[in-house]
Amino acid sequence: MKLSLPNGRQLTPGKLLCIGRNYAKHAAEMKSDVPDQPMVFLKPSTALIGTGDAVRIPQASSEVHHEVELVVVIGTGGKHIAAEDALDHVAGYAIGLDMTARDIQAGAKERRHPWSVAKGFDTFAPLGPIVPASEVADPQQLTLGVSVNGEQRQHGSTEHMIFSVAELIAYCSSVFTLEPGDLIYTGTPEGVDPVEAGDVLEATFSAGPGLSVRVEKEER
């Protein structure tokens, strides 16, 4: 999957850096503490799908949840990027979904194992069309939400992020060298919920076009 910007530039997706518990109310609904620094986990680029594609519920899971998120597309890479310069490294923004096999994640938490399997199945990172960064005046003043079969499930604002987009870029770049095409899934507000085969998910944000995916059960 290539990342296409409206100006014709194309980027090859690299690292999918995902942020956990970046909204206090979501941390509360998961009965988790609010972190004192960004909680980062990774998804493979093979998890990416686009609007019109299908999320596949894997045979290994019976409880997959939607998590709607603002996604940051890195356009200019760097290491140890200062927070005050961080937004200059952004090529664009999109709405995305962090699909989570919640039953597998719960088992991993009990065993103190990583979340990679629960988060990393193919199709578990739907991504909408990219809006140029120049068209987003303030990424901390965006609304986002998701509906399932026309029923609103999540609705929130990026102003309630615990760590801002700039802070996330600065932190992630202190650990990983950021490269053009890297994506940062910035965390989800409260209201996560299970999906079933046959559902249609519509994710929206106030900066631009939304994302529509259907849900299917993976065949053996």
Secondary structure, 3 states (H helix, E strand, C coil): CCEECCCCCEECCCCEEEEECCEHHHHHHCCCCCCCCCEEEEECHHHEEECCCEEEECCCCCCEEECEEEEEEECCCECCCCHHHHHHHEEEEEEEECCEEHHHHHHHHHCCCCCHHHHHCCCCEEECCCEEHHHCCCCCCCEEEEEECCEEEEEEEHHHECCCHHHHHHHHHHHCCECCCCEEECCCCCCCEEECCCCEEEEEECCEEEEEEEEEECCC
